[in-house]
Amino acid sequence: MQALWLRYLSEIRTATETISPELFEVQEIREAIGLQQGSSYSTTELLTYDKCRDSISIERTLITNSFMEGKMEGIELMIVNGFKAGASIELLSGMAQLSPDKVYEILKKHELNPE
């Protein structure tokens, strides 16, 4: 195995396109070849990959933010409708899992007088 490993270290370069089948017979060398192939991207490929990852990250952030905004709108709607139906601030606070002060703030935002 040492001879094959030394052969791998001396023969395999970044521009190597064909690899001797003998080298694939040893599990550790096969794994090293796989790792090397996976990390041998060109600068253009790496930039394209980075742009793709950035786009995915931005999209996930936008989706998460939209979800949170929609969730808050739903909570506000529940508070407003609940208050109009006669629910107490304490009940609305518990249902929405918000502080009573936050419930007051939401009601005032919707021009309802919780006093």
N, C-alpha and C positions, 0 to 999 in steps of 0.2 A: 504494500500500500504506500509506503514512503516513496518508492520510486515513481509511482503514478502521481502522487501528490506533487513531487518535485517537477514532474513532467507537466502537470497542470499549471503550476506556477510559472514555468518557463515558456510554455506554448500559448497559453490563453492571453490574448491582448484585447483591448477594447474594440479593435477592428476585426477580430476573428469571426469568421462566418461559419466555418465548418469545424466540428470538434470530433476528435477520434472516438469511435465507439468504445474503446477500451476504458476511457475515462468515465464513461457512464456506468460502468460495472460496479464502482464503489459508491455507496450511498452518500458519504460525506462529500465526495467530489461532485456527484450529481446535484446535491443541494447547493454547493458553492457555485456551480455553473448556473443553476436556476436563479440564485440571488444576483449573480453578476449580470445575467441577461435582463433581469428586472430593473437593475439600476443603471443600465447603459443607455439611457435616453439622451437624445441630442438636446442642445440648448433650446431649439424651437419646440421640441416635444415637451420639455419641462415647462416652458412658458405657457404653452397651450394647456397643459395639465393644471398649472397654477390658476390660469384664467377660469377654467372650468370649475375648480374647487371654490374660487371666489364667488362665481355666479351661483353655485349651489348654496353657499353660506348666506349670501344676500337674499336669495329666494326663501330660504328657511326662516331668516329673520323677519322678512316681510309677512310671511304666512303666520308666524307666531304672533307678531304685533297685531295683525288683522284679527286673529282669533281672540286675542286678549281684549281688543277694542270691542268686538262683537259681544264678548262675554260681559263686559262692563255695561254695554248698552242694554243687554238683557236684564241684568241686575237692576239697573236704574228703572227700567220699565216695570219690573216686578215691584219695586219700592213705590213708585208713583201710583200704580194701579192698586196696590195693597193699601196705601194711605187713603186713596179716594174711597176705597171700600170700607174704611174704618179701622184698619189694623193699627196697633200702637207702634210707636217708635221702637220700643224694646223688641216686639215681635219681629218687625221688619229687620232690625239689626241682627237678630239671631238667625233669621232665614237667609239673609244676605251674607252673613258672617263678616259684617262690617261694624265698626264702632258706631254708637248712637250719633256722635258728632258727624261722622261721614254720611249717615242717613239724613241728618238735618241739612247738610251741605247739598246733597242731591235734591232734596225736596225744594230748597231755596232756588237751586239752579233751574228747576222746572216751575218756578214761581208759585209754589205752594207754601202756605204758611203753617208750619208744624206747631206753632204756639197755640 
